[in-house]
Amino acid sequence: MRWLREQFELSRGGSDHNVRPMEGLRGFAVFLVFLVHYVTLIEPWLPEQASIRAFAGSLHAIGNTGVDLFFVLSGYLIYGSLITRNQQFGRFIHRRIQRIYPAFIVVFVIYVLLSFAFPSESKIPSDATEGFVYLAQNFLLLPGILPIEPLITVAWSLSYELFYYLVIPLVIAVFRLRDRSAAWRVSFFMIVASLLAAYCFAYGGHVRLIMFIAGILLYEVMESSWFLSPPSLLGFGAFCVGILGTLVPVSGTMGAVLKTLILFVAFFFLCLTCFRNHLIWLSRVFSWAPLRWLGNMSYSYYLIHGLALKAGFLVLPKVLPDAGFDSWLFWALLPPMFVLTLVPASALFLLVERPLSIFPEKRRDPNVPAAVRNFY
C-alpha cells in the first residue's frame, strides 16, 4: 500500500481541497470509458435476449459521457491556469505537448507494429503514400476535429484537447479577458456556448466542444463568493439526470445537442458540488484513494486500455472454450477484464508518463498547480 501511495499519489503537496475529488472524478471518467469498450467487445458473447442487449446498449451510451467529464475538467484546469497569469504561448504549448506526447508515442508505435503484425486488423492504407499520410495525420492528432478514422480509437478526443489548447490562449488574449470582470467573462462564454449549440443544432458539428466551456464557467463560479455551495444531493441528482439524459430516445443533431446540453449542466453541478466543499459525502466519495490513483494515471489508462481489452477477448475463447452465451458472463467478466487493463496502463504510467510528462527531471514550473501538471 505504501508503494502504491508513493507511485500513484501525485498531489501530496497540493493545498487545494478540490484536487482530491478532481483526481477521483478523472478516475470515474476513465472507468466510464472502459465500460464503452467492454460493452463493445463482449457484445458477440451476449445472448440474443433483448433485455441484456438493451442494458448493454444503455451502459455503452452512459459510458460515453466519461469523455465529456474529461473535457469539463480540462476546461476548468487549463482556463484557470491561463486566466490567472500571462503566459508565453509557445511555452504553454510546449508544456502541453510534453504532457501528451511521450505516452502517446509509445502507444502509437505499438499500434503501428501490431498493424503490420496483424494486417487483417490494420487501419493503415496499403498504398505507401496514403499510409504515410494517414500515420502523419494520426501522429499530429488530427482525427476527431477532422473526419479521419483514428488509428488509436480513443485518440479522437485528443484532437479536441489540442484544439482547446490552441484556441483558448488566443481567445483570452484577443478579448483581453484578464482585464474583464468575472460577470463579463461568464456572459461572454455563455454566449459562445449558445452560439455553438445553435450552430450544431442547425448544421451539425463538434457540439461536445461546449463541455470545455462548462469547465471554464466552473472555474469562474469557483472563484466567486456569490454562488452558494450545493449540497451533495444536488450534485448527485445532477449527475443522475446527466447520465440518464443520454438515454433520451432523440437522435440526429437535435438529440446530440440536447444530450450534450443536459451533460453541460449536470457535470457543472457535479464538479461544483465536489470542489466547493471537500467535507460533504459526495466529495469524500470521489476522494477515495484507489479512485484517485486511477485518476492520476487516467491518461495512460485511456490510451492503452482498449488494446488490453482487445487482447483479453482474443484470448478468452481459449480460456473459456465452452462458455455459454448467457447474461451471467457480462457480469462475471467485467472485474477481471478491468483488472487486466490496469496492468499495461500502470506500466505505461510508471515507465513513461510519470517520468517523462509529469516529473520530467527538474523542469517543472513551480507556479503551475499540481492538478494542472497531472492532467492530460
N, C-alpha and C positions, 0 to 999 in steps of 0.2 A: 504494500500500500504506500509506503514511503517513497519507493522508487517511482510509482505512478504519479504521485504528487510532484515529485521533482521534475519529471519529464513532461507532464501534461498541464501543470499549473503555469500559466504564462503571465498572470497579472497580480502576482503576490504583493507587489509593491504599489499597486494601484489604489488610490484613495477614493475613487468614485464608487458610490454604493451601487450604481447601476451596471457596473462592469460584470458582476457575477450573474445576475439574471440575464444579461445580454449574452454571455457565453452559453448559458443554458438554452436560451431561445435559438441560438445557432445550432446547438446540438439537436434540439427538437426539429428544427427546419430540415436538417440533413437526414434525420430519421424519416420524415415525411417523404423526402426524395427517394430514399431506399424503398419505401412502400411502392412507389410508382414502378420501379424496375422489377421488384419482386413479383408484383401482380402480373406484369407483362410476361415474365419468363415462366411463371407457374401456370399460366392460363391453359397451355396444352395438356397439363396434367389434371385439370379440373373436370369433374363430371359434367354432363350436359344439363344437369339440374339447373333450372332457371334461377333459383334463389341465390345459390352460391356465386353464380356468374354475375348476377346483378349486384351482389355485395362487393365482389371483387372490382367491378367497374366503378362503384361508388368510392371505394378506397383509392383507386387509381386517380380519380378526379380530386379527391381531398389531398392526396399526396402531392399533386402538382402545385399546391399552394406553398410548399416549402420554399420554392424559388422566389415567390413573391415576398415571403418573410425575409429572405436574404436581401432582397432589393430594398426593403424598408430599412433594415439595419445598416446597409451600406450607405443609403441616402443620409441617414442620421449621422453616421460617423464621419464620412468624408466631408459633408457640408459643414459639420461642426468644426472640423479641423481647418477648413479653408476660411470660414467666415470670421473666425476669432483672430486671425493674423494674416498679414500679407505674405504670400509665398511665391518664390520664383516658379513659373510654370514648368520649366524644364526639370527643375529639381523635384517638383511634385510628381511629374510623370515618371521620372526615373525611379522614384521610390515605389510607385505603383507597379512598374514593370518588374522591379526587383522582387516585389511581393508575389506577383502572379507567375512569372515565367520559369523559375527553377523547377518546381514540381510539375508544371505543365509540360516542359520539355521532356522530362523523364517519361511521363505517361504518353506523350506524343510519339516518342521513339518506340516505346513498347507497342503501341497500336500499329505503327508503320511496319515493324518487324513481324508482328502477327499477321498483318495483311498479306505479306509475302509468303509467310509460312502456311496460311490457310486462304488460298485465293478465292474459294467459294464464299468466304465471309468478307472479302475485301470491298471497300467502297472506292478505292483508288482507280481511276480510269486506266485502261490497259495501254492506251496511247501514251508514249513517254512525255510528250509536251503537255498534254492535258493532265497527266498525272502530276507533273511538276507544278503546274499552275494550281491544281487542286490542293496539293500539300502546302504550297506557299500561302494560299488563301486561308487554310486552316491554321497555319503557324501564326499568321497575322491576326487571328481571331475575328475573321470576317463573317463566318456563318452565324446566322441569328439575325443581326441587323440587316444583312444581305441574304437573299434567298439561295443559300448554298447549303447542301447537306453536310453537317459536321462529321468529321472523322471520329472524334470523341463525342458521343451522343450528347452529353451534358454541357459541352463547351459552348453551345449557342448562348447560354446566359452570360458567359464571359465577354461576349461581344457587347451585350447590354452594359455590363460593368465598365468596359473600356470606353464605350460611348459616353457614359455618365462622367467618367474621369476626365475626358477631353472637353466636354461641354460645360460642366458646372463651374470650373475656374473662370472660363470666358464669360459666362453669364454674370458671375459675381463682379468681374472687372468692368464689363461693358455697362451694366446697370448700376454700378457703384453701390452695391448692396451693403457694403460695410459702413457706408455713410448714411444709410437709411434707417428709419425706425423699425422696430420689430413688427409693428402693425402694418407698415408699408410692405415689408418683405412677405408677410403672411398673405396679404391681399394679392401681391404680385404672383406668388406661386399658386394660389388658389385659382387665379385667372388662367395661368398657364395650364394647370391640370384640367380645368373646364374646357379650354380650347382643344387640348389634345384629345380628351374624351369625346368631344363633339366631332372632331375630325375623324377619329377612328370609328365612331358610330356611323358616319356618313360614307366613308370611303374604305374603312378597314385600316389596319396598320399595327404599329407596335404599342398597343394600349397599355401593356404591362410596364412601360416606362414610367407611368404615373406613380408606381409604387415607390420610386425613388423620392418623389415629391412628398409622399406620405411621411417618409423619413425626415425630409427637410422640415416639414411642419412640426413633426415630433420634436426636433431639436429646438425650434423656436418656442414651442409651448413649454418644454422642459426648462428653458432659460428664463421663463416669465414667472411671476409670482401671483398672477391673477387667475390662473387656471387651477381649480381645486384638484387634489389628489383623488382619483377614482378609487372606489372600494374594489376588493378582489372579485366580488360577484359581478360587477360591471365588466371588468376586464375578461373574466371567464365567459360571461354571456356574449360579449362581442366576438370572442374567439369562436364560440359555438355557432353563432349566426354566420360568421365569415366562412367557415369551412362547409357548413350546410348549404350556404348560398351557392356553392359550386355545383350542387345537385339540382338547382332550379332547371326545369326542362325547357330552356330557351337556348336556341342555337344561333349560329351565324354571328355577324358583327354585333348585333344588338345583345345577344347573350354574352359575348366576350366582354363587352363594355360594362354591362350590368354586373356581372360576376366580379370583374376587377374593381368596380367602384364599391361593391359590398366589402371586398377584402381591404380596400383602401381605408375605409372607416374602421373595420374590425381590427386590423393589425395595428392601426394607430392607437386605438384604445387599449389593446392588449399590451403593447410596449409601454405606453404611458403609465398604465397601472403598475407594471412591474418595476419601472425605473423610478417612479416618483416616491415610492415608499418600500424600502427593502425589508421592512418588518412584517408586512402582510403575508398571508399564506400563499398567495399566487406567486409573489416574488420569491418566497422561500422554496417553492416547488421547482422553479427554474434555476435556483441556485444550488440544486443538488449536485454534489461533486462529480459523479460519473457523467451526468448530462453535460456539465460544463467542460469536462475533459474531451468529450466527443465534440463539443462546440469548438474547442480550441484547435482540434485537428480536422475541423469540418471541411476545409478546402482540399486537403489530401484525400479525405474520405470521399468527397464529392467527385473528384476526378477519377478515382480508381475503383469505386465500389461496384460499378456496373460491370467492369471486366471480371472482377472476382465472382460476382453472381453468375455471369455467363459461364465461367469455368465450373462453378458448383453445379449448375444444372446440366452441363455436358457430362459430368462425372456421375450424376445422380442415377441414371439407368443401370450403371454398373454396381452401384451400392444397393439400390432397391430395384432389382430387375423384375420382381413380381408384385410391385406395389399396385394396389387397386386404385383406380381413379375415383377417389371419394373425397368428400369435403374435409375429412379429418387431416388430409395431407396438407391442406392450406395452412392450418394452424401448427401442425407438427413440424413443418419445415421452416417456419418463419424464424424462430430463435436461432437454430444452428446456422442458417444462411446469413443472418445478421452478424453472428459471431465470426463467420468465415470472412465477411467483408472487412472486419476490424483488423485482421492480420496484415494484409498488404497496405491498408490505409495507415496503420501505425508505423510500419516500416518506412513508407514514403514520408510520413511526417517527421520521424526521428532522424532519418538519414539525409533528407533533402530539404524539406520545407523549414524545419526548425533551425538548422544551422545556416542555411543559405538565404532564407527570406525573412525570418523573424529575428534571429540573432546573428546577422552577418558580421562576424568578428566584433569590432567595437564601433561600427559605423552607425549605430542607432542615433536618431535625433532625440535628445532628451526632452525636447519641447513637445514631442508628439506623444499623446496619451497612449498607454499600453494597449487599450482597447482598439485603437486605430492601427497600431503596429501589428496586432494579432489578426486583424480582419483581412479577408481576401476581397 
